[in-house]
Amino acid sequence: MLTFILLQAAGSDSGWIGNLVLIGGIAIVFYFFMIRPQQKKQKDQRNFLDAVKKGDTIVTIGGLHGKIFTIEDDTATIEIDKGIKVKIEKSAISLEASKKYATKSV
């Protein structure tokens, strides 16, 4: 009877450890397929916004196309047509759309 209780206790521990390994594996997969790519994308966007300078052609997330006229701390003034300037937040500049627009216009 005592050996049965010991074997039963040992069996439940291995099931618990197996579940822990499974949950750990799911967390690792979730990190590499969801969190890490999103962090890389955010880093690329931040680097792009830091590198934007006067004269660059950009597209905003709202779809406005223009050239950077002036840049301040968190804002940029873009010229969307001759003499028409709009002040926007730098965070409103889209990395993907600006890259597509830059490759089209060249």
Buried (B, 14 or more C-beta within 10 A) or exposed (E): EEEEEEEEEEEEEEEEEEEEEEEEEEEEEEEEEEEEEEEEEEEEBEEBBEEBEEEBBBBBBEEBBBEBBEBEEEEBBBBBEEEEEBEBEBBBBBBEBBEEBEEEEE
